Amino acid sequence: MKVLHCIPNFSITTETFIYDQVVAIEQSGVQSAILTANRMNETSRPFDKVYLSPIKSVINERVTQALALRLQLLPYMIDYKTWARVIDEFKPDVIHCHTGNAVKIWMHVSDKLGIKIPTLASLHGSDVNSEPLIRPKYRAVLAAAGKKDFIQWTVPSEFLKHKTTLNLSVPAAKIKVVHNAFNPMFLSEKAKVTFDNLRIISVGRFINCKGHQFLIDAFSILLPQFPDATLTLVGGGALEEQLKAQVQQLGMSEQVHFIDKVEHVKLPSLLASHNVYVQPSIRDEVTFQEESFGVAALEAMATGLPTVVSDCGGLTELAGLTNTAAVKVAEQKNAKSIAAAISHLFENRATLTETERAEVGHLFSSEMNTAAILESYSSLIS
């Protein structure tokens, strides 16, 4: 079997789960190639067979992106000749589109070239619960794709499956839930949790839907009870200065630490040096973004860290899939609820047991994820 992976930007730093999946599929024996418009992180994300088909540039990258996405001129900017050459040369049995924008590109190519190749469309989050609501033509193209008989779909959670049927009109029968996998290095790095001082950590871009402002407020509520507590925020992003100003206004600059970037291989040990993980995500009322699954929270659970998640999107589903008292669900946008959940876990010295960590490792293993994707490929070409 030969699979051509369509990934618009290969590989974005935050899309580790996509890169890991493609590598695992290749290692399973499936001959794989990647077609991308933009090659990124080539040293840290190597892959043998990568075809480049850039979107036609207009003036500069910013103008090009605006024309392609905001003004919906993408069909006129695709290099169809390169697509035709790659398909003729590689002769894929399956096209695997990673993200909604990949589906959109492939639909334009399929229509323009008049070809139909069995297709697996994998959606992950904002491509379902945000972009369809703010980009009408995007929604129309993906809704049309949902009616095509040669396309099947995967999403990482039941929450996102429901959103895909609601926002993109894709029939539920065509959608398979395939849980994201996480790197097993998080299982090998067992958190040696101590409860001398409260040490909270959260990992996620500093954007509105991640809800950091509510975690900072929750931390201010906890400080009188735990005066030696610390909070580490890992991510970087547009709201960093705003969040730092909030921390300074609350007089907590000595207790709250910001880290822009951490190499993925160093993240397990950083997590293991804390004793509570918090994912305080919210539904952004402007962009409509919600947490579709929560890989960062899953990685923290794998190290054994007690974990607080908000009742946002697929996070509650993630909490419900594991039988543990070390995961608490707090009300989103509610600092008091988040603080209470953190305090409960810390005071009860909660940690995931080895059995619970093994359960997490099994449910969300690369092997389970890869097997589900390979089964989807087989059903497409049978």
C-alpha positions in Angstrom: 0.0 0.0 0.0 1.2 3.5 -0.8 -0.1 6.6 1.0 0.4 10.2 0.1 0.0 12.4 3.1 -1.2 15.9 2.4 0.0 18.3 5.2 -0.1 22.0 4.3 2.8 22.8 6.6 5.2 20.0 7.4 5.9 20.1 10.2 4.5 22.7 12.6 6.1 22.5 16.1 2.7 22.1 17.8 1.7 19.3 15.4 3.9 16.7 17.0 1.0 14.2 17.0 0.7 14.4 13.2 4.4 13.9 12.6 4.5 11.0 15.0 1.6 9.3 13.3 3.0 9.6 9.9 6.4 8.2 11.0 4.6 5.3 12.8 2.6 4.5 9.6 5.8 4.5 7.6 7.5 2.2 10.1 4.5 -0.2 10.0 5.5 -1.0 6.4 3.2 1.4 4.5 5.1 3.2 1.8 4.5 6.8 2.6 5.3 10.2 1.0 4.4 13.7 2.1 3.2 16.6 -0.1 3.4 19.9 1.6 3.3 23.6 0.6 5.8 24.6 3.3 8.7 22.5 4.6 9.4 23.3 8.3 11.6 22.0 11.1 13.4 19.8 8.6 16.2 18.9 11.1 14.0 18.0 14.0 11.3 16.5 11.9 13.1 14.4 9.2 11.3 12.3 6.6 12.7 10.6 3.6 10.2 11.3 0.8 8.8 14.9 0.9 7.3 16.6 -2.2 7.1 20.4 -2.2 4.2 22.2 -3.9 4.1 25.8 -2.6 1.0 28.0 -2.9 1.7 30.5 -5.7 3.3 33.5 -4.0 1.8 37.0 -4.5 4.1 39.9 -3.4 4.9 38.3 0.0 3.9 35.6 2.4 1.4 37.8 4.3 -0.4 38.9 1.2 -0.4 35.4 -0.2 -2.0 34.0 3.0 -4.6 36.8 3.1 -5.6 36.1 -0.6 -5.6 32.3 -0.1 -7.6 32.2 3.2 -9.4 35.4 4.0 -10.4 36.2 0.4 -10.9 32.5 -0.4 -8.7 32.6 -3.6 -6.9 29.3 -2.8 -8.2 27.4 -5.9 -6.3 29.9 -8.1 -3.1 29.6 -6.2 -2.6 25.8 -6.1 0.2 24.3 -8.3 -1.9 21.7 -10.0 0.9 20.6 -12.3 3.1 19.6 -9.4 0.2 17.7 -7.9 -0.4 15.9 -11.1 3.3 15.0 -11.4 3.5 13.7 -7.8 0.4 11.6 -8.2 1.7 10.2 -11.5 5.1 9.5 -10.0 4.2 8.1 -6.6 0.9 6.5 -7.6 -0.8 6.5 -4.2 -3.5 4.0 -3.2 -4.7 6.4 -0.5 -4.6 10.2 0.0 -4.4 11.0 3.7 -5.3 14.7 4.4 -4.2 16.0 7.8 -6.3 19.0 8.9 -9.3 20.6 7.2 -7.1 22.9 5.1 -5.5 19.8 3.6 -8.9 18.5 2.7 -9.8 21.8 1.1 -6.6 21.7 -1.0 -7.2 18.1 -2.1 -10.8 18.8 -3.0 -9.7 21.6 -5.4 -7.0 19.3 -6.9 -9.4 16.4 -7.2 -12.0 18.6 -9.0 -9.5 20.3 -11.2 -7.7 17.1 -12.3 -10.8 15.0 -12.4 -9.3 12.2 -10.3 -10.7 10.3 -7.3 -8.4 8.5 -5.0 -9.6 6.9 -1.8 -9.1 9.6 0.9 -8.9 9.7 4.6 -9.6 13.1 6.1 -8.2 13.6 9.6 -9.6 16.7 11.5 -8.2 17.8 14.8 -9.8 20.9 16.4 -10.1 24.5 15.1 -10.6 23.0 11.6 -13.9 21.8 12.9 -15.1 24.1 15.7 -13.7 27.4 14.5 -12.9 27.8 10.8 -16.2 26.5 9.4 -18.0 29.2 11.5 -15.8 32.1 10.3 -15.0 31.0 6.7 -18.2 30.2 4.7 -16.4 28.9 1.6 -14.2 26.6 3.7 -17.3 25.2 5.3 -18.9 24.7 1.9 -15.9 22.9 0.4 -15.6 20.5 3.4 -19.4 19.9 3.5 -19.3 19.0 -0.1 -16.4 16.6 0.6 -18.6 15.0 3.3 -20.9 13.9 0.6 -18.3 12.2 -1.6 -18.2 8.4 -1.5 -14.4 8.1 -1.7 -13.7 10.0 1.5 -13.8 8.8 5.1 -13.1 10.9 8.2 -11.3 10.5 11.5 -11.4 12.8 14.6 -9.7 12.4 18.0 -12.9 12.5 20.3 -16.6 12.0 20.4 -16.9 15.7 21.0 -15.2 16.5 17.7 -17.3 13.9 15.9 -20.4 15.7 17.0 -19.0 19.0 16.0 -18.0 17.6 12.6 -21.6 16.5 11.9 -22.9 19.8 13.2 -20.5 22.3 11.6 -19.6 20.4 8.4 -22.6 18.3 7.8 -20.5 15.1 7.5 -22.6 12.0 8.1 -21.8 10.4 11.5 -21.5 7.0 9.8 -18.5 8.3 7.8 -16.6 9.5 10.9 -14.4 7.3 13.0 -13.0 8.3 16.4 -9.3 7.6 16.6 -7.7 8.9 19.8 -4.5 10.8 19.5 -1.4 9.0 20.6 1.4 10.5 22.8 5.1 9.7 22.8 5.9 6.8 25.2 8.8 8.8 26.6 6.2 10.3 29.0 5.6 6.9 30.4 9.3 6.2 31.0 9.6 9.5 32.9 7.6 8.8 36.1 6.9 11.8 38.2 8.5 11.6 41.6 5.7 13.6 43.1 6.5 15.2 46.4 4.0 17.4 48.3 6.3 19.7 50.2 5.3 22.8 48.2 2.6 23.2 45.6 4.2 23.3 42.1 1.6 23.8 39.3 2.4 23.6 35.6 0.4 24.2 32.4 1.5 23.7 28.8 -0.2 25.4 25.9 0.1 28.4 23.6 -0.7 31.8 25.1 -3.9 32.3 23.2 -7.4 33.1 24.5 -8.9 29.6 24.2 -6.2 28.1 26.5 -7.7 30.1 29.4 -4.5 31.0 31.2 -6.0 34.1 32.7 -8.3 32.0 34.8 -5.5 29.8 36.0 -3.5 32.9 37.1 -6.6 34.1 39.0 -7.0 30.7 40.5 -3.3 30.7 41.6 -3.9 34.1 43.4 -6.7 32.5 45.3 -4.4 29.6 46.4 -1.4 31.7 47.5 -2.8 32.6 50.9 -3.2 28.9 51.7 0.0 27.9 50.0 2.4 30.9 50.2 5.4 28.9 48.8 3.5 27.7 45.7 4.8 28.3 42.2 3.1 28.3 38.8 4.9 27.5 35.6 3.3 28.5 32.2 4.9 26.9 29.1 3.9 28.0 25.7 4.6 31.5 24.3 2.2 33.4 22.1 0.3 36.5 21.4 -1.1 37.0 25.0 2.2 36.6 26.8 2.7 40.2 27.7 -0.9 40.5 28.7 -0.6 37.5 31.0 2.6 38.8 32.5 0.9 42.2 33.2 -1.9 40.3 35.0 0.7 38.4 37.1 2.5 41.7 38.0 -0.8 43.4 38.9 -1.6 40.6 41.3 1.9 40.9 42.8 3.0 37.3 41.9 6.0 37.9 39.6 8.3 35.9 41.9 6.0 32.9 42.0 4.9 32.7 38.3 7.4 31.6 35.7 6.9 31.9 31.9 8.8 29.6 29.5 8.4 30.3 25.8 9.6 27.0 24.4 10.7 23.6 25.7 12.1 20.9 23.4 9.6 18.0 23.4 12.2 15.5 24.6 12.8 17.7 27.7 9.2 18.2 28.5 8.7 14.9 30.5 11.4 15.8 33.0 10.0 19.4 33.4 6.5 18.0 34.0 8.0 15.5 36.5 9.4 18.4 38.6 5.9 19.6 39.4 3.0 18.1 41.3 -0.2 19.3 39.7 -0.9 19.9 36.0 -3.8 22.2 34.9 -5.4 22.6 31.5 -7.8 25.5 32.0 -9.1 25.8 28.4 -12.2 27.7 27.5 -14.5 28.2 24.5 -13.4 31.4 22.8 -16.6 33.3 22.0 -14.8 35.2 19.1 -13.0 32.4 17.3 -15.3 29.6 18.6 -12.2 27.5 19.4 -12.5 24.7 21.9 -10.1 22.0 23.2 -10.8 19.0 21.0 -8.8 16.5 22.9 -5.9 17.7 25.1 -2.6 15.9 24.3 -0.7 18.1 26.8 -3.0 17.0 29.6 -2.6 13.4 28.5 1.2 13.7 28.6 1.0 15.0 32.1 -1.2 12.1 33.2 1.2 9.6 31.6 4.0 10.9 33.9 1.7 10.3 36.8 0.9 13.9 37.6 -2.5 14.7 39.2 -4.4 16.7 36.5 -7.1 19.4 36.5 -9.0 19.9 33.2 -11.8 22.3 32.5 -15.2 21.2 31.2 -14.3 22.4 27.7 -14.7 20.4 24.5 -13.0 16.9 24.6 -11.2 17.5 27.9 -14.0 16.0 30.0 -14.1 13.0 27.7 -10.3 12.6 28.2 -10.9 12.6 32.0 -13.8 10.1 31.7 -11.8 7.6 29.7 -9.5 6.8 32.6 -10.6 5.4 35.9 -8.6 7.5 38.3 -9.2 9.9 41.2 -6.2 11.9 40.2 -8.0 13.8 37.5 -10.5 16.5 38.4 -12.8 18.5 36.1 -13.3 22.2 36.9 -15.8 24.7 35.5 -14.3 26.7 32.7 -13.8 30.4 33.2 -14.2 29.8 36.9 -11.1 30.6 38.9 -12.6 29.4 42.2 -13.5 26.1 40.7 -10.0 25.6 39.3 -8.4 26.6 42.6 -10.7 24.1 44.5 -9.8 21.3 42.2 -6.0 22.0 42.5 -6.3 22.2 46.3 -8.2 18.9 46.5 -5.6 17.0 44.5 -2.7 18.5 46.3 -4.1 18.0 49.8 -5.1 14.5 49.0 -1.6 13.7 47.6 -3.2 12.4 44.4 -1.1 10.6 41.8 -1.8 8.2 39.0 -0.9 4.7 40.0 1.3 2.5 37.9 -1.8 0.6 36.8 -3.6 3.8 35.8 -0.5 5.0 33.9 -0.4 1.7 32.1 -4.1 2.1 31.2 -3.4 5.6 29.8 -0.4 4.2 27.9 -2.6 1.5 26.3 -5.6 3.6 25.4 -3.5 6.3 23.8 -0.6 4.4 22.4 1.0 4.9 19.0 0.2 1.2 18.3 -3.5 1.7 18.9 -3.5 4.9 16.9 -1.6 3.3 14.0 -3.7 0.2 13.9 -6.9 2.3 13.7 -5.5 4.3 10.8 -4.3 1.2 8.9 -7.8 -0.3 9.4 -9.3 2.9 7.9 -6.9 2.7 4.9 -7.9 -1.0 4.3 -11.6 -0.2 4.4 -11.2 2.6 1.9 -9.5 0.4 -0.7 -11.4 -2.9 -0.1 
